Amino acid sequence: MLRAAGRRNVLPAVAAAVGLLFPAVSGRAEEKPRPAPTYLGLSLAVRHVSDEVFEEVYGPSGTILGLTASQGFFGAQNFELSAVIDIRRMRRDGLSTVSGVETRFGLTPLSLGLEGALVRGVAVLWLGLGGDLAFYREESGLGTTSGSTLGFHIAGGLALHPWKTVPVRFKLFLRWTKAGTTENGIPAELGGPEYGLGVLYGFRLL
């Protein structure tokens, strides 16, 4: 599980990043807004689940694939603010530490959040946060357990759009998720840190 000390380290860093991001657009409020960009894309990440029991059964990490969509609703000079929704899927196979029975775990997080971004030439520095609804299911010869839990995430990273005539954006990201649940009286933490890459296609919808 994520420790309280980890939270104390993360929150000040997020506050500092927000403080750096938003002052950059102060003084530009009277500028004419740009058309809001829309992006659709795919992502591939490695997720390190924080739960110790999960690590013993399935290993410390696994790949998670995702679909993402974002809609900008504010743009001024080099600043963009967007609403983001994504759905992702992770599946892991393992062996029960007690019985040695093969078991399979599936995790499907649905996320909704906000992202602020500074555009500097071909580079985009961005920071986001939001809420998560995570569906999970574990199957083995001993039975099936399924459910859902609410959580939240903090994310940030660097995106590149190297071609002016091709609206493609490559998005490098780090993400930290909190998604705790309890099954059969046993607490479990399905969140954790992850890192990955997204490829997005942009167009103007609004």
N, C-alpha and C positions, 0 to 999 in steps of 0.2 A: 504494500500500500504506500501511497505517497505520504510522506511525513510532514508534520506541521512546519518543520524548518524549511522544507522545500517550498511551501506556500509563501513563507515570509520572504524567500529569495525571489520568487516569481513576481509578486504583486508590486514591489518597489520598481522592478525593471519595467513592468508594463506602464506604471505611472510616469516614469521618466520618458519612455518612448512616446506616450501620448503628449507629454509636455513639449517634446521636440517636434512632433508632427503638426499640431494645430497652430502654434504660433506662426508657422511658415505661411499660413494663409490669412492671418490677421492683416488688416489693411488692404485686402483685396476684395472685400465684401461688395464694393460698388462696381466691380468689373462685371461685364456681361457674361452670364453663364454659358458654357459650351454645351452642345447636345450631349445627352447622357449616353455613355457606352453600355452595350450589352455584350456579355461574354458567355459562351458555352464551351465546355471542355471535359477532359478526362484527367484523372490523377492516379499516381501510383506512389505508395508510401510504405515505409517500414514502421510498424507500431510495436512499442515495447510495453506490454501490459504489466501494470505494477503489482498485481496480485501474486503472492509467493506460491500459493497452491497451483494457480494457472501455470506459472513458470515450471513447476515440477512436472506437470502432466504434458504440457504442450511446447515447452521451451520458452525462452525469454522474449521472443519477438515473432512477428509474422507480417506478411505483405497484406495491404489493404487497398483495394481498387475502388475508384469513385467516379461519379458523375457530378459535375458542378455547373451552376448557372448563377450569374450575377447581373444585377441591373443597377446602373448608376442613376442616382436621382439628384446629384449636385455636382457641378464642375465649375471651377473658377481658376483660370490661368493654369497652374501646374498641379492643382489639387482635385482629387476625385473622391466622392463618398458613394458607396454602393451597398445594396442589400444582397446577401449571398445565401443560396440554398444548395445543399449537396447531400447526396446519399451515397454511402460507401458500404463495402462488403469485405469481411475478413473470415477466412475459414482455416481451421487448424485440426490436424489429426494427432492423437496421442495415445498414451497408455495410462490407465488408472494406477496410481502409486500403491493402492491397497490390494486390488485383485489382479492387476496386470491385464484387464480387459481393454480391448481397443475402444477408443472413444473419439467422438468428433464434435467440434465446437464451431458454431457460426455466430457472428456478430454483425449487425446491420445498423449503424448509426445514421440517423437523419438529423441534419444540422441546419439551423437558421441563424444568421448573424449579420453584423455590419463590418465593413472594411473601409478604412481611410488610406489613401495612397498619395504619395508625392511623385510626380512624373518629372524626371530629369533626363532629357534626351531620349536615349533608347532604354534607360533604366527606370524602374518603378520600385520605390521603397514603400512597403505597405504593412499595416497592422490591423488585426481584426479580433473580434470576440463575439460569442453568441451562445445559444442554448442547444442542447442535444437531447434527442429521444433515441435511446439505444435498445434495439430488440436483440435478444440472445436466445440460443437454443443449444443444448448439449445432449447428444445421443450416445448410448452405449448399450451393451447387452444387459445392463442392470436397470435400464429405464431411460426416460427422457425428461429433461427439465427445460422449461422455457419461460420467458417473461420479458419485461421491459423495465427500463429505469431512466430517470431524468438526470441530466448532467449539464456541464458547460465546458467551453473550450476557449483558449487564448492562442492566437496564431500570428505569425509574421514572417517576413522574408523579403526576397528580392525577385522581381520579374523583369524580363527582357523582351522587347519587341524590336528585333534587329532590322526588319524590313519596313520601309515607309509604305510601300505599295501592297504589302501582304499583311492583313490584320491578324497576325498570329502572335500570341504572347506565351513565353515560356516562364513558368512560375515555380521558383524554388521556395520551399516553406518549412518552417518548424512549427509544431503544434503540440500543445499540452492539453489533455482532456481529463476531466474528473467525472466518473460515472460509477458510483458505488451502488451496490444492491445487496440483498440478503436472501439466501435460499436455504431452506431447512434449518433456519436459525444460524447459519454460517455467513458472516459478512464476506463480500468479495468486491474487489476494485477492478473494474473492466477498463478504466482509463489508463492514461500514461502518456509519455512523450512519444512523438513520431516525427519523422522527416521524410520529405518526398519531393516529387516533381509533377507539375501539371502542365498541360498543353491546352491553350484556350484560343478560340476563334472569336473575334470581335466584330460587331456590326452596330448600326444605329437603329434601334427599335422605336424610341421616343423622339 
